[in-house]
Amino acid sequence: MNENTEVLIDLKGSLERVLSSIETVKDKQDEMATDIAKIKEAVYNPDEGIYARLRELEQWKGSSTRLIWIVATATIGMLAAYIFRGVLQ
């Protein structure tokens, strides 16, 4: 065989490997794009996303804080009434 033919065969093999690598990168890039789209949907979905869950937790925290203050105030008031009733009698 001619030396040029061997070089061309090696070059063809190298090009095929490069093309195969490019296809693999392209497939992985498509897979990553799909994964990123799923992440964006999970984060930004207004009804079930992370922001919606955080909003629900903040609302729950606000209402539970109010409830705790009401219970604490009522408990302190009942203790004060019990003490004053005991002292005055």
Summary of the structure (lengths in Angstrom):
residues: 89
radius of gyration: 35.4
end to end distance: 121.0
largest distance: 121.0
contacts: 175
relative contact order: 0.04
helix: 91%
strand: 0%
